[in-house]
Amino acid sequence: MKIVTTPYELKLTNPFGLARSTRTTNSIVLIRLDDLGYGEASPSAYYGEDVPTVIQTITQAVPKISIYPLYINEIMSQLNQQFPSNAAARAAIDMALYDILAKRLRLPLHAYLGIAPPRCAQTSFTIGIAPIEEMLEKVDDARHHPILKIKLGKDPDHDLTVMREIRKRTNQTIRVDANGGWTLDNALTCIKTLADLDIEYVEQPLEKGNLADLAQLKKASPLPIFLDEDVLVSSDIPKVAGTCDGINIKLMKCGGITEAMKMIHTARAFDLQIMLGCMIESSLAITAASHLASLVDYLDLDGNLLVSNDPFQGMTLENGYLRIPETPGLGATPRQDIAELCEAGII
Amino acid sequence: MKIVTTPYELKLTNPFGLARSTRTTNSIVLIRLDDLGYGEASPSAYYGEDVPTVIQTITQAVPKISIYPLYINEIMSQLNQQFPSNAAARAAIDMALYDILAKRLRLPLHAYLGIAPPRCAQTSFTIGIAPIEEMLEKVDDARHHPILKIKLGKDPDHDLTVMREIRKRTNQTIRVDANGGWTLDNALTCIKTLADLDIEYVEQPLEKGNLADLAQLKKASPLPIFLDEDVLVSSDIPKVAGTCDGINIKLMKCGGITEAMKMIHTARAFDLQIMLGCMIESSLAITAASHLASLVDYLDLDGNLLVSNDPFQGMTLENGYLRIPETPGLGATPRQDIAELCEAGII
């Protein structure tokens, strides 16, 4: 199987702050398999990946994939075993293989997977951590987005002050994500106030691994609790059942669409709610994830909206509603200004 | 969507005894959708279905299915909600829809699903409950099958006597299925002896619903415990985790390939083993299930081998190894002697 691999630096429109870090760029890897299938890895240092590990994994893995027939379930099972710690790299391969499969069959990916396109699905738009005035300014700028997701987890004083100020300014649907930044006590305090502020749900309130505290928090919490860092793949779901109301599935955490489907099926067996999330990604990976939209409850697919030099186009937001391409494959194409690089085999 | 529905009576080569009943025939329903997709329901009174309920469900459900595009995940989700107690009827529809989808795309079903064909997969052959001499005769007749599954659950004396006699005669791999016929004490006694007789695993030792006893049995059991009657669909799996080592997935219990895939994914998230089983079915439904063979650990797909008037042909056993068709769709076709009925639109 022929492969072209290109690192690409996504530039962020604004610096983006999380409980753990602030960034102005994000390095991704774009791949093209057999001149037909596009894939993207957005590696995260938190999960032990970076551009070199992604390129190394893809370079080792892809030549072993037999071109035809593409038994993607078996291929991804083997890659899971061989590269268990390289989920973003696996996601890029999985995405490119699905692009090839669906293009060969002349079906949009969602139709190939037997999944209906989303109807009335809206994604949240994320506001990163920053000094309060800056966050409020970003909230003002995001007035046209139907749903906001506010990054919290710095400290309860900051978090509650900023949320009170935000709620004074807008009646938008608001979710919060603490990215594991709270202690149990802080979480209990914060979530009570957040419920009074009519917040929809809270994501990853406690640091990864605190399942005993989490179980206690869930019992006391007036708001639904979603887990992100605690749930990477389907086999993590039984461990957290009973400690949360839902999970956040991301292609870059789990290793692609194949594993994301397994997570959706497993979560539903537990009657858990599902949000479909992302890292900072181009429209390529966001479009790939969008094909699963109608299987989940909440969308948090805004990684591409934070980027000023998006190399791909695909899904769109029309009046806040997600529209996915009905062209064959992922339906994501390089933007005109990088089409030359693509033709030259670079992207 | 155009539909033809035909009841068909499968005749058994030999009377077939279970812990609950003995039968000489089995009534199924064959369907054809849009002159292209074949489906089969093998309803079971134990699960509250029969030929009239199957025909009624299919007649109500199918006309509402939009011909194109076939978003099978969404269609089956809706049918699950509308007809929760009609799994065999849903399985027939699901099977016929997959037959249509894969035929339209000119792919064998397993390739459409991204699943490799089975390599070196052998199915067990079932010996029903009967007087001991009769069971031993059947075991002698089944010498060419690589694996036997012996139906037990009558009473421990009968069960252990027959198993000792069988083991004297053959070194074949042997599994047993008590169909819920034992008490906890009986199971503990029987399984110890079965372990000495080098039996591979025990299926459904206790009556459905005895999960507390089952957890106790699992702790004490020297053999792996598989559940059948206790696990119908994916949402049953979290409830039984910790009480068993594996589950038996059957299209007729769960409602088809779509739900079977969900069960496989959920079971794997729990690190449970999987057997793929069947009811007494024609080669149509057995062939449909066979396409999932490489995703599971054990095959018990012998329902068609017990039948003397199989209306379909599809999967084959070559030297005991399962071979699945590489023709488009399920790869199951009506046998020559019923091809006329088929042409007339009856089957």
Chai-1 contact restraints between the chains, C-beta under 6 A:
chainA,res_idxA,chainB,res_idxB,connection_type,confidence,min_distance_angstrom,max_distance_angstrom,comment,restraint_id
A,P69,B,A111,contact,1.0,0.0,6.0,A-B,restraint_1
A,Y71,B,G114,contact,1.0,0.0,6.0,A-B,restraint_2
A,Y71,B,A116,contact,1.0,0.0,6.0,A-B,restraint_3
A,I72,B,G114,contact,1.0,0.0,6.0,A-B,restraint_4
A,N73,B,G114,contact,1.0,0.0,6.0,A-B,restraint_5
A,N73,B,I115,contact,1.0,0.0,6.0,A-B,restraint_6
A,E74,B,A116,contact,1.0,0.0,6.0,A-B,restraint_7
A,L105,B,L105,contact,1.0,0.0,6.0,A-B,restraint_8
A,A111,B,P69,contact,1.0,0.0,6.0,A-B,restraint_9
A,G114,B,Y71,contact,1.0,0.0,6.0,A-B,restraint_10
A,G114,B,I72,contact,1.0,0.0,6.0,A-B,restraint_11
A,G114,B,N73,contact,1.0,0.0,6.0,A-B,restraint_12
A,I115,B,N73,contact,1.0,0.0,6.0,A-B,restraint_13
A,A116,B,Y71,contact,1.0,0.0,6.0,A-B,restraint_14
A,A116,B,E74,contact,1.0,0.0,6.0,A-B,restraint_15
A,S234,B,A269,contact,1.0,0.0,6.0,A-B,restraint_16
A,S235,B,A269,contact,1.0,0.0,6.0,A-B,restraint_17
A,I237,B,A269,contact,1.0,0.0,6.0,A-B,restraint_18
A,P238,B,A269,contact,1.0,0.0,6.0,A-B,restraint_19
A,P238,B,F270,contact,1.0,0.0,6.0,A-B,restraint_20
A,K262,B,H265,contact,1.0,0.0,6.0,A-B,restraint_21
A,H265,B,K262,contact,1.0,0.0,6.0,A-B,restraint_22
A,H265,B,H265,contact,1.0,0.0,6.0,A-B,restraint_23
A,H265,B,T266,contact,1.0,0.0,6.0,A-B,restraint_24
A,T266,B,H265,contact,1.0,0.0,6.0,A-B,restraint_25
A,T266,B,T266,contact,1.0,0.0,6.0,A-B,restraint_26
A,T266,B,A269,contact,1.0,0.0,6.0,A-B,restraint_27
A,A269,B,S234,contact,1.0,0.0,6.0,A-B,restraint_28
A,A269,B,S235,contact,1.0,0.0,6.0,A-B,restraint_29
A,A269,B,I237,contact,1.0,0.0,6.0,A-B,restraint_30
A,A269,B,P238,contact,1.0,0.0,6.0,A-B,restraint_31
A,A269,B,T266,contact,1.0,0.0,6.0,A-B,restraint_32
A,F270,B,P238,contact,1.0,0.0,6.0,A-B,restraint_33
